[in-house]
Amino acid sequence: MEKKEGFLFVVSGASGTGKSTLCRAMVGIFPNLRFSVSHTTRPRRPGDREGKDYFFVPPQQFQAMIDRGEFLEWAEVYGHRYGTSKRMLEMARAEGQDLILDIDGQGARQLRDQNIPGAFVFILPPSLEELKRRLMERKTEGKEALEERVKKARAEIADSRWYDYVIINDDLKAAKARLQAIILAEHCRAEKLTEAIGKLLVEK
């Protein structure tokens, strides 16, 4: 039997919306879903795991990867670069595995502009005030950096209308259920079931 090609799920949202937590939760629910680990020039933070959270590379290595055309998408966010390698998607598709990406809105837009098939999901905070509170709790940014993130969040939210799905993460358990439902729904789309329908129709 021919192995089915994996499907792509792209999850975006402002910092503090919980998109990384949601993506990781889905990997725990769906055995055939792989998390796409991005490359980044950002310094490693306490608790970060090489090859699990990110592939940490120096700026010159990241630029060399750009020059060689190794990225499916890449973007500069708050002075650091983040990118998804083409090889990651190619490997998942070849193995028939679904891939979930946790990427910035700039990167998601690049994928959509390239007409790369997938489901694009945007995670919204319940309010900007709540978003600011979550960012403050992380204690990873100073006051100016915090205000910059909130400002960027406004711009990202304004540009979120083109996504296929939007989830408001006002309750983590409910947000997980919504993202899980989206993944299940995408696998039930008629065009993905054409082969199965065809087999039923030729049965005697």
FIVEX-313029 format. One line per field, with one value per atom (N, C-alpha, C, O): residue number from 1; y, x, z; atom name. Coordinates in steps of 0.1 Angstrom, whole numbers, m for minus. Layout:
BEGIN
pos	NUM  ...
yy	Y  ...
xx	X  ...
zz	Z  ...
site	CA  ...
//
This chain:
BEGIN
pos	1  1  1  1  2  2  2  2  3  3  3  3  4  4  4  4  5  5  5  5  6  6  6  6  7  7  7  7  8  8  8  8  9  9  9  9  10  10  10  10  11  11  11  11  12  12  12  12  13  13  13  13  14  14  14  14  15  15  15  15  16  16  16  16  17  17  17  17  18  18  18  18  19  19  19  19  20  20  20  20  21  21  21  21  22  22  22  22  23  23  23  23  24  24  24  24  25  25  25  25  26  26  26  26  27  27  27  27  28  28  28  28  29  29  29  29  30  30  30  30  31  31  31  31  32  32  32  32  33  33  33  33  34  34  34  34  35  35  35  35  36  36  36  36  37  37  37  37  38  38  38  38  39  39  39  39  40  40  40  40  41  41  41  41  42  42  42  42  43  43  43  43  44  44  44  44  45  45  45  45  46  46  46  46  47  47  47  47  48  48  48  48  49  49  49  49  50  50  50  50  51  51  51  51  52  52  52  52  53  53  53  53  54  54  54  54  55  55  55  55  56  56  56  56  57  57  57  57  58  58  58  58  59  59  59  59  60  60  60  60  61  61  61  61  62  62  62  62  63  63  63  63  64  64  64  64  65  65  65  65  66  66  66  66  67  67  67  67  68  68  68  68  69  69  69  69  70  70  70  70  71  71  71  71  72  72  72  72  73  73  73  73  74  74  74  74  75  75  75  75  76  76  76  76  77  77  77  77  78  78  78  78  79  79  79  79  80  80  80  80  81  81  81  81  82  82  82  82  83  83  83  83  84  84  84  84  85  85  85  85  86  86  86  86  87  87  87  87  88  88  88  88  89  89  89  89  90  90  90  90  91  91  91  91  92  92  92  92  93  93  93  93  94  94  94  94  95  95  95  95  96  96  96  96  97  97  97  97  98  98  98  98  99  99  99  99  100  100  100  100  101  101  101  101  102  102  102  102  103  103  103  103  104  104  104  104  105  105  105  105  106  106  106  106  107  107  107  107  108  108  108  108  109  109  109  109  110  110  110  110  111  111  111  111  112  112  112  112  113  113  113  113  114  114  114  114  115  115  115  115  116  116  116  116  117  117  117  117  118  118  118  118  119  119  119  119  120  120  120  120  121  121  121  121  122  122  122  122  123  123  123  123  124  124  124  124  125  125  125  125  126  126  126  126  127  127  127  127  128  128  128  128  129  129  129  129  130  130  130  130  131  131  131  131  132  132  132  132  133  133  133  133  134  134  134  134  135  135  135  135  136  136  136  136  137  137  137  137  138  138  138  138  139  139  139  139  140  140  140  140  141  141  141  141  142  142  142  142  143  143  143  143  144  144  144  144  145  145  145  145  146  146  146  146  147  147  147  147  148  148  148  148  149  149  149  149  150  150  150  150  151  151  151  151  152  152  152  152  153  153  153  153  154  154  154  154  155  155  155  155  156  156  156  156  157  157  157  157  158  158  158  158  159  159  159  159  160  160  160  160  161  161  161  161  162  162  162  162  163  163  163  163  164  164  164  164  165  165  165  165  166  166  166  166  167  167  167  167  168  168  168  168  169  169  169  169  170  170  170  170  171  171  171  171  172  172  172  172  173  173  173  173  174  174  174  174  175  175  175  175  176  176  176  176  177  177  177  177  178  178  178  178  179  179  179  179  180  180  180  180  181  181  181  181  182  182  182  182  183  183  183  183  184  184  184  184  185  185  185  185  186  186  186  186  187  187  187  187  188  188  188  188  189  189  189  189  190  190  190  190  191  191  191  191  192  192  192  192  193  193  193  193  194  194  194  194  195  195  195  195  196  196  196  196  197  197  197  197  198  198  198  198  199  199  199  199  200  200  200  200  201  201  201  201  202  202  202  202  203  203  203  203  204  204  204  204
yy	m12  0  13  13  22  34  43  44  47  55  69  76  73  86  97  96  108  120  127  129  131  138  152  157  157  170  180  177  193  204  212  217  215  224  235  233  247  259  267  272  269  276  288  288  299  312  320  317  330  339  347  344  357  366  359  349  363  358  359  369  348  347  342  341  338  333  318  313  311  297  288  276  293  284  273  262  275  264  253  241  257  247  239  227  246  239  229  218  233  225  212  201  214  203  193  181  199  190  182  170  187  179  168  157  170  159  147  136  151  140  133  122  139  133  125  114  130  123  117  123  103  96  99  98  103  105  120  124  128  142  145  142  152  155  170  178  175  189  193  187  204  209  218  228  214  221  232  228  244  255  258  254  264  269  283  290  287  301  306  298  319  326  331  336  329  334  326  314  333  326  316  318  305  295  300  306  298  302  290  279  292  281  272  276  259  249  246  236  254  251  239  237  230  218  218  220  216  215  204  192  207  197  193  186  198  196  208  208  219  232  240  245  240  247  240  233  243  241  254  263  256  269  270  262  280  282  296  305  298  312  319  313  333  341  337  337  335  332  319  318  309  296  298  292  306  308  315  311  325  332  322  323  313  304  294  291  291  282  290  284  303  311  311  309  314  314  301  302  290  277  273  263  282  279  268  260  266  255  257  248  269  272  273  278  267  268  282  287  287  301  305  297  318  323  338  345  342  356  361  353  374  380  386  394  381  385  390  383  403  409  407  404  409  409  395  394  385  371  365  368  356  349  335  328  331  318  313  320  300  294  279  272  275  261  255  260  244  238  230  224  231  224  209  201  204  190  185  173  193  188  184  174  193  190  179  170  178  167  154  144  153  140  136  124  145  142  137  127  144  140  126  118  124  111  99  88  102  92  91  83  99  99  105  102  113  119  134  141  137  151  160  154  172  181  194  199  198  210  220  217  232  243  254  258  258  269  280  281  289  299  313  315  323  337  340  332  350  354  357  354  362  365  352  351  341  328  322  316  323  317  323  317  336  344  339  337  336  332  318  316  309  296  297  291  306  308  314  310  324  330  320  322  309  299  288  279  290  280  266  256  266  253  248  256  237  232  229  223  233  231  238  246  236  243  254  250  266  277  282  285  281  284  295  296  305  316  316  314  318  317  332  339  335  348  348  338  359  360  364  370  362  367  382  388  389  403  407  399  420  424  426  425  430  431  418  417  407  394  389  383  393  389  396  390  409  416  410  409  405  399  386  383  378  366  368  361  379  382  387  383  394  399  387  388  377  366  358  351  358  351  357  350  370  377  376  374  375  374  387  388  397  410  421  421  432  444  452  447  464  471  475  474  480  484  472  473  461  449  444  439  445  441  449  444  462  471  468  469  465  462  449  448  439  427  429  423  437  440  448  446  457  465  456  457  446  437  428  424  424  416  422  416  435  442  441  439  443  442  428  426  418  404  400  393  405  402  409  403  421  428  421  422  413  406  391  383  387  373  368  357  377  374  364  357  362  353  339  330  336  323  314  320  301  292  291  290  291  290  300  303  304  312  306  302  305  299  310  315  313  322  314  305  316  308  315  320  314  320  309  312  297  285  274  270  270  261  248  243  242  229  231  222  241  244  246  242  254  257  244  242  235  222  214  208  214  207  213  205  226  232  229  226  229  226  211  208  203  189  186  178  194  192  197  191  207  212  201  199  195  185  173  168  169  158  162  154  174  179  179  175  183  184  170  168  160  146  140  130  147  142  150  147  159  166  156  146  159  149  146  135  157  154  145  138  144  134  120  111  119  106  100  90  107  102  88  80  84  70  60  50  63  54  53  42  64  64  56  48  58  50  35  28  31  16  11  0  18  14  12  3  22  22  10  6  5  m6  m20  m30  m20  m33  m39  m33  m52  m60  m66  m73
xx	8  0  9  19  5  13  11  0  23  23  17  21  7  1  10  17  9  18  12  0  22  18  12  14  5  m2  5  11  4  10  0  m10  4  m4  5  15  1  9  1  m10  8  2  10  22  3  9  1  m10  8  2  12  24  8  18  24  19  36  43  33  27  32  24  10  2  6  m7  m8  m19  3  3  4  1  8  9  18  16  30  40  34  35  27  21  10  9  3  m8  m2  m7  8  15  20  19  27  33  22  24  11  0  m5  m9  m6  m11  m2  m7  11  20  18  20  14  11  m2  m4  m11  m24  m24  m30  m17  m17  m4  7  m3  9  16  28  9  14  18  21  18  21  35  38  43  56  58  52  65  67  79  90  78  88  97  93  110  120  127  133  125  131  146  150  153  166  165  156  174  173  187  196  189  201  199  208  187  185  193  195  198  206  197  185  203  195  191  200  179  174  174  175  174  173  161  150  164  154  153  146  159  158  166  177  161  168  172  163  184  189  183  183  177  171  157  150  152  139  130  119  136  129  133  125  147  152  166  172  170  184  191  188  200  206  219  228  219  230  235  227  248  253  248  244  247  242  249  242  262  268  264  263  261  256  242  239  234  220  220  213  229  230  234  230  244  249  237  236  228  217  207  201  205  197  203  196  216  223  222  221  221  220  206  203  196  182  177  168  182  178  165  159  160  148  135  135  125  112  106  100  109  106  115  121  118  125  121  116  123  120  129  134  130  137  127  118  128  119  126  134  124  131  146  152  151  166  172  184  164  169  162  150  169  163  158  164  147  141  137  133  139  136  133  137  124  120  128  127  135  142  133  123  136  129  130  120  141  144  134  129  130  121  107  102  102  89  91  82  101  103  104  98  111  112  99  95  91  78  69  62  68  60  64  55  77  81  78  75  77  74  59  55  51  37  33  22  41  38  33  38  24  19  29  37  30  40  33  24  36  30  41  51  38  48  43  32  52  49  58  70  52  61  54  42  62  58  49  49  41  32  39  33  51  59  61  60  66  69  56  57  45  32  28  24  30  26  35  30  48  57  52  52  48  43  30  28  21  8  11  5  21  24  31  30  37  43  33  36  20  10  13  9  20  22  10  5  5  m8  m7  3  m17  m17  m29  m36  m31  m41  m34  m25  m38  m32  m41  m52  m35  m43  m36  m24  m45  m40  m45  m57  m36  m40  m42  m32  m53  m56  m56  m60  m51  m53  m67  m73  m72  m85  m86  m97  m75  m74  m59  m51  m57  m43  m38  m26  m47  m43  m39  m29  m46  m42  m29  m21  m27  m15  m3  8  m5  6  9  21  m1  1  9  17  5  13  27  36  30  44  51  63  45  51  55  65  46  49  61  68  64  76  89  99  89  101  113  124  111  122  125  135  116  118  117  110  124  123  111  103  108  96  95  84  106  106  103  95  110  108  93  87  88  74  64  55  66  57  59  49  71  73  65  60  65  58  43  36  38  23  20  9  28  26  26  18  36  37  24  19  19  8  m4  m12  m6  m17  m16  m26  m4  m3  m5  m12  m1  m3  m18  m23  m25  m39  m47  m56  m43  m49  m47  m56  m36  m33  m38  m34  m46  m49  m61  m65  m68  m80  m78  m88  m66  m64  m62  m62  m61  m59  m71  m83  m70  m81  m89  m102  m82  m89  m83  m72  m92  m87  m92  m104  m83  m86  m83  m72  m93  m91  m86  m94  m74  m69  m72  m64  m85  m90  m90  m89  m90  m89  m81  m85  m70  m60  m67  m65  m75  m81  m90  m91  m98  m107  m100  m104  m89  m81  m75  m74  m70  m65  m75  m72  m87  m98  m102  m105  m101  m104  m93  m97  m81  m70  m71  m68  m74  m75  m87  m85  m98  m109  m105  m110  m97  m92  m84  m86  m75  m67  m75  m73  m85  m94  m102  m104  m107  m115  m108  m113  m95  m87  m85  m84  m84  m82  m95  m95  m106  m119  m124  m135  m116  m119  m121  m114  m132  m135  m124  m122  m116  m105  m94  m87  m93  m83  m89  m81  m102  m108  m112  m119  m108  m111  m107  m115  m95  m91  m100  m104  m103  m112  m126  m132  m131  m144  m144  m153  m133  m132  m132  m138  m125  m124  m138  m141  m146  m159  m168  m176  m167  m175  m172  m181  m160  m157  m159  m157  m163  m165  m177  m187  m177  m188  m197  m206
zz	0  0  0  8  m8  m9  4  9  9  21  18  9  27  25  29  39  22  25  37  39  46  58  55  44  65  64  73  83  69  76  83  78  96  105  109  115  106  109  120  118  131  143  146  148  146  148  159  162  164  174  181  180  188  195  206  211  211  222  234  237  242  253  251  261  239  236  239  240  241  245  233  234  221  209  211  206  217  219  228  225  238  247  240  242  232  224  214  213  207  197  204  199  215  222  227  227  231  236  225  227  213  201  198  194  199  196  206  202  218  228  225  230  218  215  202  202  192  179  176  175  176  174  161  160  151  138  135  124  146  145  150  162  142  146  148  140  158  161  152  153  145  137  145  151  147  155  146  136  150  142  145  156  136  138  143  139  152  157  161  164  160  164  179  184  184  198  208  206  218  228  236  237  240  247  261  268  265  278  287  283  301  310  307  305  306  303  288  284  279  265  262  268  253  249  235  226  232  218  211  215  199  191  195  188  207  211  210  205  216  215  203  195  200  189  185  193  173  169  170  162  180  182  174  175  165  156  156  159  154  153  141  131  141  130  117  106  117  104  98  86  106  102  96  86  103  99  85  76  83  70  59  48  63  53  48  36  58  54  45  36  48  39  25  15  24  11  3  m9  10  4  1  m5  5  2  10  6  23  31  39  45  39  47  39  28  45  39  41  33  53  57  68  75  69  80  82  73  95  98  109  117  110  121  131  128  144  154  166  172  170  181  181  191  169  167  166  164  165  164  152  149  145  133  137  145  131  133  119  110  117  104  104  113  95  93  82  70  84  73  64  68  51  41  44  41  49  51  61  60  71  81  75  79  66  60  50  50  43  33  40  35  51  58  64  63  69  75  64  66  53  42  36  34  35  29  39  34  52  61  64  73  58  60  73  78  79  92  90  81  99  99  107  115  103  109  114  107  127  132  135  141  130  131  140  140  149  158  153  157  145  138  139  141  137  137  125  115  126  115  102  91  103  90  83  71  91  85  79  69  86  82  69  59  68  55  44  33  46  36  30  18  39  35  27  17  31  24  10  0  9  m3  m13  m25  m7  m16  m20  m27  m15  m18  m13  m19  m1  5  12  20  8  14  29  34  36  51  57  50  70  78  86  94  85  92  103  101  115  128  135  137  139  147  161  163  171  185  190  190  195  201  216  222  222  237  240  231  252  255  255  252  258  258  257  261  253  253  268  270  277  291  296  304  293  298  291  298  279  272  279  281  282  289  303  307  310  323  321  329  311  309  305  310  297  294  306  308  315  327  336  343  336  345  341  349  328  323  328  329  330  335  326  331  313  304  296  289  298  291  300  310  297  304  300  291  306  303  288  282  282  268  259  250  262  253  255  245  267  269  261  255  261  253  238  231  234  220  216  205  225  222  221  213  230  230  217  211  213  201  189  180  188  177  177  167  189  190  184  177  186  179  164  158  159  144  139  129  147  143  143  134  153  154  143  137  139  128  115  106  114  101  102  93  112  114  106  106  99  92  81  77  75  64  68  60  81  86  84  83  83  81  94  94  106  118  129  128  138  149  162  163  172  185  196  196  204  215  227  232  232  243  256  263  260  272  283  295  279  288  281  270  287  280  277  265  285  283  270  262  270  259  246  235  247  235  229  217  238  233  226  216  231  225  211  202  210  197  187  175  191  181  178  166  187  184  174  165  176  167  152  143  151  138  131  119  139  133  128  117  136  132  120  111  120  109  96  85  96  84  78  66  87  82  76  70  79  74  62  57  57  45  33  32  25  14  5  0  1  m8  m3  m11  10  16  16  18  15  16  2  1  m8  m22  m25  m30  m20  m23  m15  m21  m3  5  m1  m2  m6  m12  m25  m28  m33  m45  m43  m51  m33  m30  m26  m30  m19  m15  m27  m28  m37  m48  m58  m65  m58  m67  m60  m67  m47  m41  m47  m50  m48  m53  m42  m44
site	N  CA  C  O  N  CA  C  O  N  CA  C  O  N  CA  C  O  N  CA  C  O  N  CA  C  O  N  CA  C  O  N  CA  C  O  N  CA  C  O  N  CA  C  O  N  CA  C  O  N  CA  C  O  N  CA  C  O  N  CA  C  O  N  CA  C  O  N  CA  C  O  N  CA  C  O  N  CA  C  O  N  CA  C  O  N  CA  C  O  N  CA  C  O  N  CA  C  O  N  CA  C  O  N  CA  C  O  N  CA  C  O  N  CA  C  O  N  CA  C  O  N  CA  C  O  N  CA  C  O  N  CA  C  O  N  CA  C  O  N  CA  C  O  N  CA  C  O  N  CA  C  O  N  CA  C  O  N  CA  C  O  N  CA  C  O  N  CA  C  O  N  CA  C  O  N  CA  C  O  N  CA  C  O  N  CA  C  O  N  CA  C  O  N  CA  C  O  N  CA  C  O  N  CA  C  O  N  CA  C  O  N  CA  C  O  N  CA  C  O  N  CA  C  O  N  CA  C  O  N  CA  C  O  N  CA  C  O  N  CA  C  O  N  CA  C  O  N  CA  C  O  N  CA  C  O  N  CA  C  O  N  CA  C  O  N  CA  C  O  N  CA  C  O  N  CA  C  O  N  CA  C  O  N  CA  C  O  N  CA  C  O  N  CA  C  O  N  CA  C  O  N  CA  C  O  N  CA  C  O  N  CA  C  O  N  CA  C  O  N  CA  C  O  N  CA  C  O  N  CA  C  O  N  CA  C  O  N  CA  C  O  N  CA  C  O  N  CA  C  O  N  CA  C  O  N  CA  C  O  N  CA  C  O  N  CA  C  O  N  CA  C  O  N  CA  C  O  N  CA  C  O  N  CA  C  O  N  CA  C  O  N  CA  C  O  N  CA  C  O  N  CA  C  O  N  CA  C  O  N  CA  C  O  N  CA  C  O  N  CA  C  O  N  CA  C  O  N  CA  C  O  N  CA  C  O  N  CA  C  O  N  CA  C  O  N  CA  C  O  N  CA  C  O  N  CA  C  O  N  CA  C  O  N  CA  C  O  N  CA  C  O  N  CA  C  O  N  CA  C  O  N  CA  C  O  N  CA  C  O  N  CA  C  O  N  CA  C  O  N  CA  C  O  N  CA  C  O  N  CA  C  O  N  CA  C  O  N  CA  C  O  N  CA  C  O  N  CA  C  O  N  CA  C  O  N  CA  C  O  N  CA  C  O  N  CA  C  O  N  CA  C  O  N  CA  C  O  N  CA  C  O  N  CA  C  O  N  CA  C  O  N  CA  C  O  N  CA  C  O  N  CA  C  O  N  CA  C  O  N  CA  C  O  N  CA  C  O  N  CA  C  O  N  CA  C  O  N  CA  C  O  N  CA  C  O  N  CA  C  O  N  CA  C  O  N  CA  C  O  N  CA  C  O  N  CA  C  O  N  CA  C  O  N  CA  C  O  N  CA  C  O  N  CA  C  O  N  CA  C  O  N  CA  C  O  N  CA  C  O  N  CA  C  O  N  CA  C  O  N  CA  C  O  N  CA  C  O  N  CA  C  O  N  CA  C  O  N  CA  C  O  N  CA  C  O  N  CA  C  O  N  CA  C  O  N  CA  C  O  N  CA  C  O  N  CA  C  O  N  CA  C  O  N  CA  C  O  N  CA  C  O  N  CA  C  O  N  CA  C  O  N  CA  C  O  N  CA  C  O  N  CA  C  O  N  CA  C  O  N  CA  C  O  N  CA  C  O  N  CA  C  O  N  CA  C  O  N  CA  C  O  N  CA  C  O  N  CA  C  O  N  CA  C  O  N  CA  C  O  N  CA  C  O  N  CA  C  O  N  CA  C  O  N  CA  C  O  N  CA  C  O  N  CA  C  O  N  CA  C  O  N  CA  C  O  N  CA  C  O  N  CA  C  O  N  CA  C  O  N  CA  C  O  N  CA  C  O  N  CA  C  O  N  CA  C  O  N  CA  C  O  N  CA  C  O  N  CA  C  O  N  CA  C  O  N  CA  C  O  N  CA  C  O  N  CA  C  O  N  CA  C  O  N  CA  C  O
//
